[in-house]
Amino acid sequence: MQSRTPDISGAGEEPLSTEVAATVAGARRRALRDCDRQIDTAHLLHSLLEADPETRGALPGGAPQVARLLGYLVQRSIGYGLRWRGSVEDSQALPLLPEGGVPGWSPAAATAMSEAYARAAERGAGPVEGLDLLAALVLDPHCRAVEVLERAGVDVPPLRALPAGGARHGPAGVRRAMSKMDDGPVGA
């Protein structure tokens, strides 16, 4: 049986972890259910939070923050995301994939998945992990996933600095790495 996940990584792709494979499948189902033509970054974020406890644990604010974030994402189909309906997510903030993108994926979502693959390859052997995808999703400051994160009160810039391979150190290691980045003003 051939995979329905489009090749957005290029040759020699890293495999997907179980959680990220579930995320892609969940995002596809969510897009179909919402009658969206493409998987976008908000679909990926929603499914990633549901599928990956390590990603949920890496978010600042813990369980209350995750609950608030999921609340915003659930509202997509009943109002919050209605203004997105029928439009293609492309903030043009990041370079697109070559050859016009990937069918069934918004340009921003395809770029985020490609970046997640690159992060996994940079780390060496191992699958694309949820934290690779989270860090890749927040690189585009104008994508739908970042819009939802910011509306839910998540401090996004520290998520952009998640270290490649942060998944190997677990949520506590990621939090430690993020806390070291916030050591006051430069030169202090």
Buried (B, 14 or more C-beta within 10 A) or exposed (E): EEEEBBEBBEEEBBEBBEBBBBBBBBBBEBBEEBEBBBBBBBBBBBBBBBBBEBBBBBBBBEEEBBEBBBEBBEBBBEEBBEEBEEEEBBBEEBEBBEEEBBEBBBBBBBBBBBBBBBBBBEBEEBBBBBBBBBBBBBBBBEBBBBBBBBEBEBBBEBBBBBBBBBBBBBBEBBBEBBEEEEEEEEEE
